[in-house]
């Protein structure tokens, strides 16, 4: 599984540690400002994820919050990642692997990763490995539509943009799994692989952004963690 880039701050050490231990493929960060951030893997247990879940506000989904994808500006320029890079390319170049052991081979002008050239990506949702980045989507672990319904109605455009480009919740996955997931929460969709890690990462994101969980979502997460 690819090791996603991660950067921890003290305020989220507990949440980040539970994610890393349950499933190292789901890493965490707090911003996209440092594409070279060093990964860490502190240990914890599903009990820590359950404890964090207990801190989340449980509320019915805010279905009156009108979601327009264009209001969540994403794939913004990431100059610190290199010339021509945007958030999508940052994720692909960070989460991919190269057969030679070095960084993903990419165009030095556009920053786009090459198809082939020793590049490969393994989708943590289904374990499928591809060599063509065009076969991948960049999934928001907590989808933008779900975020809009989770108590964020008062967010500013800057807050929405930050969330939409936060590499802590962006994962390169096969297009078919991303599209099967849509904007569903864990009560309605879970990946084929390592659901404990997925649930832990979901909880960490909701905690860090002070998002609510609906009752069915909460119960699905709690039930899953009891089986981890």
C-alpha positions in Angstrom: 0.0 0.0 0.0 1.2 3.5 -0.7 2.4 5.6 2.2 0.6 8.9 2.0 2.4 12.0 3.1 1.6 13.1 6.6 2.3 16.0 9.0 1.2 16.0 12.6 0.5 18.9 14.9 0.0 18.5 18.7 -3.7 19.2 18.5 -4.3 16.2 16.3 -1.7 13.7 17.5 -4.2 11.3 19.1 -6.4 11.4 16.0 -3.5 10.9 13.6 -2.0 8.1 15.7 -5.1 6.0 15.6 -5.3 6.4 11.8 -1.7 5.3 11.2 -1.9 2.3 13.5 -5.1 0.9 12.1 -4.1 1.3 8.5 -0.8 3.0 7.4 -2.3 3.5 3.9 -4.5 6.3 5.3 -2.1 8.9 6.5 -2.9 12.3 7.9 -1.7 15.9 7.6 -2.9 19.3 8.5 -2.1 21.3 5.4 -0.7 21.1 1.9 2.0 23.6 2.6 4.8 21.0 3.1 4.8 18.3 0.4 7.9 16.8 1.8 6.4 16.3 5.3 7.8 13.3 7.1 5.5 10.3 7.8 5.2 8.9 11.3 3.5 5.8 12.6 2.7 6.0 16.3 0.7 3.1 17.8 -2.8 3.1 19.2 -5.9 0.8 19.3 -9.4 0.8 17.9 -10.4 2.0 21.4 -8.7 5.3 20.7 -10.8 5.7 17.5 -13.9 4.9 19.5 -13.0 7.5 22.1 -12.5 10.1 19.4 -15.9 9.2 17.8 -17.5 9.9 21.2 -16.4 13.5 21.0 -18.2 14.2 17.7 -21.5 16.0 17.7 -24.3 13.7 16.5 -27.0 15.5 14.5 -29.2 14.9 11.6 -27.7 15.8 8.2 -28.2 19.4 7.2 -30.0 18.5 4.0 -31.0 22.2 3.6 -27.4 23.1 3.0 -27.2 23.6 -0.8 -24.1 21.9 -2.1 -22.5 23.2 -5.2 -19.2 21.6 -6.1 -17.8 24.8 -7.5 -18.2 26.4 -4.1 -15.5 24.0 -2.9 -12.5 25.2 -5.0 -10.1 22.3 -5.4 -7.0 21.4 -7.3 -5.4 24.8 -6.5 -1.8 25.6 -7.4 0.8 24.1 -5.1 4.0 26.0 -5.9 5.9 24.4 -3.0 5.4 21.0 -4.7 7.2 22.1 -7.8 6.7 24.0 -11.1 3.2 23.7 -12.5 1.8 21.5 -9.6 -1.7 21.6 -8.4 -3.2 19.6 -5.6 -4.2 16.6 -7.8 -0.7 16.3 -9.1 0.8 16.7 -5.6 -1.3 13.8 -4.4 -0.4 11.6 -7.4 3.3 12.4 -7.2 3.4 11.8 -3.5 1.3 8.7 -3.3 2.8 6.9 -6.2 5.9 4.7 -6.3 8.7 4.3 -8.8 10.2 1.0 -9.6 13.7 2.5 -9.2 12.9 3.5 -5.6 13.0 7.3 -6.3 10.1 9.8 -6.7 7.4 9.4 -9.3 8.6 10.4 -12.8 6.7 13.5 -13.9 6.8 16.3 -16.5 9.1 19.0 -15.2 7.0 21.8 -16.7 3.4 20.7 -16.0 4.1 18.5 -13.0 1.8 15.8 -14.4 3.0 12.3 -13.6 3.9 10.1 -16.5 2.0 6.9 -17.5 4.5 4.1 -17.3 8.1 5.2 -16.9 8.4 2.9 -13.9 5.5 4.7 -12.1 2.8 2.8 -10.2 0.0 3.5 -7.8 -1.8 1.0 -5.5 -5.4 2.0 -4.7 -5.9 1.4 -0.9 -9.7 0.9 -1.4 -9.4 -2.2 -3.6 -5.7 -3.1 -3.8 -5.5 -2.6 -7.6 -2.2 -1.4 -8.9 -2.1 0.8 -12.0 0.7 2.4 -14.0 -1.5 5.0 -15.8 -2.6 7.9 -13.5 -5.5 8.5 -15.8 -7.1 5.4 -14.3 -7.2 7.1 -10.9 -9.5 9.5 -9.2 -8.5 11.6 -6.2 -11.0 10.8 -3.6 -12.0 13.2 -0.8 -12.2 10.6 2.1 -15.0 12.7 3.6 -16.7 13.7 0.3 -17.4 17.4 -0.3 -21.2 16.7 -0.5 -21.0 14.9 2.9 -19.0 17.8 4.3 -21.6 20.3 3.2 -24.3 18.3 5.1 -22.1 18.0 8.3 -22.6 21.3 10.0 -20.4 23.4 7.7 -23.1 25.7 6.3 -21.4 28.8 7.9 -18.0 28.1 6.4 -16.3 30.8 4.4 -15.0 30.1 0.9 -11.5 30.0 2.3 -12.5 27.3 4.8 -14.1 25.3 2.0 -11.0 25.7 -0.2 -8.7 24.5 2.6 -10.8 21.4 3.2 -11.1 20.6 -0.5 -7.3 20.7 -0.9 -6.2 19.1 2.4 -4.0 16.2 1.5 -4.9 14.5 4.8 -8.2 13.4 3.2 -7.1 13.1 -0.5 -6.4 9.6 -1.7 -5.5 8.3 -5.2 -7.9 5.4 -5.8 -9.3 3.6 -8.8 -12.0 5.5 -10.6 -14.5 2.7 -10.2 -14.2 2.7 -6.4 -14.4 6.4 -6.2 -17.5 6.5 -8.3 -19.1 3.6 -6.5 -18.6 5.6 -3.2 -20.0 8.9 -4.5 -20.8 11.1 -1.5 -21.8 8.3 0.8 -20.8 8.0 4.4 -19.7 4.8 6.1 -23.3 3.8 6.9 -23.8 3.3 3.2 -20.4 2.5 1.7 -17.1 1.1 2.9 -14.0 0.1 0.9 -13.3 -3.6 0.2 -10.0 -3.4 2.1 -9.1 -2.5 5.7 -12.3 -0.9 6.8 -10.9 -0.3 10.3 -8.4 2.2 8.9 -10.9 3.9 6.7 -13.3 4.4 9.7 -10.5 5.7 11.8 -9.4 8.2 9.2 -13.0 9.3 8.6 -13.4 10.0 12.3 -10.1 11.9 12.4 -11.1 14.2 9.5 -14.5 14.9 11.0 -12.9 15.7 14.4 -10.3 18.0 13.0 -12.9 20.0 11.0 -15.5 19.9 13.8 -18.0 18.2 11.6 -21.1 16.4 12.9 -22.0 12.8 12.2 -25.6 11.7 11.6 -27.0 8.9 13.8 -26.7 6.1 11.2 -23.2 7.2 10.4 -22.2 7.2 14.1 -23.7 3.8 14.7 -22.0 2.3 11.6 -18.6 3.6 12.7 -19.1 2.5 16.3 -20.2 -1.0 15.2 -17.3 -1.4 12.8 -14.7 -0.3 15.4 -16.1 -2.9 17.8 -15.1 -5.6 15.3 -11.6 -4.2 14.7 
